[in-house]
């Protein structure tokens, strides 16, 4: 087996991110700030040659992917790259959730190992589908460089599996802000996380 470089990118800031509303499988467009930060990241990514580009089916991820890829390359969508499904919370303001479902939401944020979804997915379910996606890519490409545009919790759930962490550590996996990059290397049947964070221009070695 050769070497595969994965660049997992979180979508840019959205209107609901700015307004304090949870999205999950629902959607809102990128803000001007989100588009600008995506264009800045694009300046860096254009220096790299990608063998494939994947995106979550969510509009915010697809919008991010299209800005990132200025030159013609097919963007393949995959449902497994969606954000965690948040059930009754989707589209709701966080302040309202804190009033109506406070204990569950505080568990989600502070005691994730005790989080029980209200009609949505568990962290374990998201981790399972993200790992399945990664394994399929490894099987399909063997070598190369792959760009994946997805979501914050989805990336964190993948990192839990790769780094053999517990659910209680999901919020300790690095700063995954809008347009942050998580670079994962697969080489000689080993998987390692090389970088997590915001990058522009030449801050990340290639």
N, C-alpha and C positions, 0 to 999 in steps of 0.2 A: 504493500500500500504506500502511496506517496503522501503528499501534504495538501491539505485543504484549509484555506483561510476563510472563516465566516465573519462577516461584518453584520452584526445584528444592530439595527438602528431603530430607536424609538421614534415614532412620528413627531412632527412639530407641535408646538402649543396650539390648542384648539380653543374655540369660544367657550365651551363648557369647562375646560381646564381653568380658564381665566375666571369664570363665574362661580366656581366651586360646585359644579354639578358632576355627578358620576355618569360615566358613559357605558362601560362594559361593551355589549354588543350593539348598543345604540350609537349615534354618531353626531358630530358637529364639525363644521369646517375649520380649517386652520385660521388662526389670527394672522394679522400682518406680521407680528413678531415671529410667529411660527414659520411663516413663509420665508422671512428674511434669514432666520437661523438655518433653515433648510438649504437656502441658496449658498450660504457660507460653507456649510458642510459639503455641498456639491462641488465647490471649488477644489476641495481636497480630494474627494472621491473621483473626480474626473481624471486625476493622475494615475488611477488604478484601472486595470483591465479586468472586468468581471466576466466570468464564464456563464453566470446565471444571476437573475434578479427575481426574488420572490417578495410577495407582499401579502399581508392580511387582506381579507376581502372588505374590511372597513374603509369607508371613503377617506377618512383622515390619513390612513396609512397609504392608500393608493395615491392621494394627492401628494404626499411626501415623496413617494417613490418616483412619481413623474417629474417632480422638480429636480430630484437628485440625478436622474438619468436623462441628461440633455440629448445625448447621442442616441440614435435608434437602437434599442435592445428590448426584446420582449419581456414584459413584466408578468410573471406567472403568479396567480393568486392561489392561496391555500387556506381553507377554513381553519386548519389547525393553528394558524398564526394569530387568530383573533384574541382579543383581550379576554380576561376572565368574565364569564357571564355573571352578572350581579343581581339577577332576578328582580325583585320588587324595588331595589334601589336604583335601577337604571333610569336616568333622566331626572333623578331627584337631587335637590340641593343638599349638600352635606349637613348644613344647619338643621334642615327639616328631619333628616335621618337621625341626627343626634337627639332630637326631641321624641321621635316616634319609635325608634329601635336602638336606643342608646347602648345597651349592654352588648348587643351583637356587633355594633359598629366599633365599639371600643375594643372588643376582642379581635376584630379584623385588623385594627391598627396596632394594638399593643400586646395582644396574646393570640397571635395567629394560629397557634396549635389548638386553640379552643374555639376557633371560628366555625360556625355551622351556617351554611348559606341559606338564605331565605328565597328559595326558588331558583337559585343560580348554581354555579360550580364551586367545588372545593379547590383548594390550592393543589391537591394531589391530582385531581382530574386535569388541570391545566398542565401540570408538569408532565403527565403521561403523554398528552398529545404533542407537546413541544418536543419531547424526546423522540417520539415516533417520527416527527418531521425531520429532525436532525439525522436520525439513523437512515431514513430514506435518501436524504441528500448524500450522505457518506457512501451509501451503496451505489448511487447513480453516477457520482462524479469521480471518485477515487483521488483525483488531483484537481487543483484550481482555486479560484477565488469566487466566493458567493456573497452577494448582498441580500440581506433579509430585512424588510421593513415591518415592524410589528409593534408591540405595546409593552409598557413598563412591567406590569405584573407577569405577563407571559414570559418576558426575558428573565425576570427573577425566578420564576418557577423552573425554567430550564437550568439556571445556575445552581439551584438547589440540587438537582440531580447530578450535574457535572461535578460539583464540588463536594458531593456527599454530605450535604448539610440537612438539618432538620427543618420542618416547617416553622418552628419558632424563630429561625434565623432569616426568614425571607426578607425582612426589611434591613438586613445587615449586609446585603450583597453589593453595595456600592451605590453611587449617585446616578440613577437612571432618569435623567431629566429629558425634556424635549430635545430631540435630535442628538441625544448621546449615542455613543457607539460602544458596543461590547464586542471585542474581537476574540474569537475562539479559534484555536488551532487544533486540527486533527492530524496527527502524524505518527506513523509506526504504531497504529492501533491505540494510541494514547490521545486523550483530549485534555487540553489545558486552556485556561482563560488568560489571555495576554494583556488585555486592557479593558477598563470600564470607565466611561466618562465622556465629557464634551471635548471634541477635537475640531480644530480648524487649521487649515494650512498644513504645516509640517510638524505638528506636535506629536504625531504618532509615527513611529518607525515602520517602514513597510518592507 
